[in-house]
């Protein structure tokens, strides 16, 4: 299997390609994470013949900037950093995906979406704004709503009001026919399970003519984490729809 | 290649093994030998000749079928396993899913993992007075990895009954996070779809020792 660190369009990433790969998973990490974290979790995808690409998000990993701590205890700094990261990553990923498709190792492979927490929300933005059209998507421990903002946060950031008032789920019609699976723990203290369920409920009318393409998996006793069993289900979903 | 597990896939009421075998592909690709036995009084074993309009008679017949199938599977499963020398895995659709709940909760079978589709441990027919549902025996399940798969708009077995199953079992799984899960497919009905089969196969394969 090919495992390499590369820089594509100035984005450091890890590229992992099993023999005979038949799909490319663009796997986005969460706030405070980095490419190495999702790469460590990618085994179930490789086992099913899916290549994975793990980019460092803006302000993360090799692109970290000291000002942004991504420490949830520093709420204002955390929230602002996450919002800035999301906006920057949404802006840069369409060009990255285009460039990845031109790499000899990945040429011709269908694009598949996986994202954890913040990375899942980034995929919601990309799909709902029709910036990328993956063949299938698996959103882990995330939702189509932004993080709850403190009372005065939007007053200090009027440029973000529109994003908060028009979250991805308000653009439900843009999602089908992309098969979309949400995977979530029922004890998630960061992204409450209800947020994911509200997301699926908001998207459901748009999928009414698309039997089985919108689904949710809930894992009992699981918090804001990515157990192997959850990753295996995400990989199976993407593999099923990659054919 | 030699199979790595024996998957016993039980069909639903009024159905037959062909219905579940039509979705055997993902399980076989994942390394399972798939065995789909025929329920008592079904298919070549006689179909009871019941009219779907006679609901009470149908319910009695379904209850009797479940009881008979549980009894014969409790005897047959160890034999099938011994003949093949393979670990046992469970899959079932509708009545077949409920039969697995009976087998597991009564400790009559101990599969390595289970993926049950279209019904939980709460049947859609009246339960005779004094009979305890499998959910009363929740402590018998863990550490069995159990995935329930269900269509959101199932008109035969409401999703709510499976959600109640999960809620009843969850306390017993408190020390086994991630081993009890519910996959709900929006706009899917009382059916066994290719997506459901793919996800069930992945769940079962995940829990094999070689995973």
Interface residues (C-beta under 8 A of the other chain):
Chain A: X44 X48 X179 X185 X186 X187 X200 X204 X207 X208 X210 X211 X212 X213 X214 X215 X216 X217 X218 X219 X220 X221 X222 X223 X227 X228 X229 X230 X232 X233 X235 X236 X237 X239 X240
Chain B: X26 X145 X152 X166 X169 X170 X173 X174 X176 X177 X178 X179 X180 X181 X182 X183 X184 X185 X186 X187 X188 X193 X194 X195 X196 X198 X199 X201 X202 X203 X205 X206 X207 X211
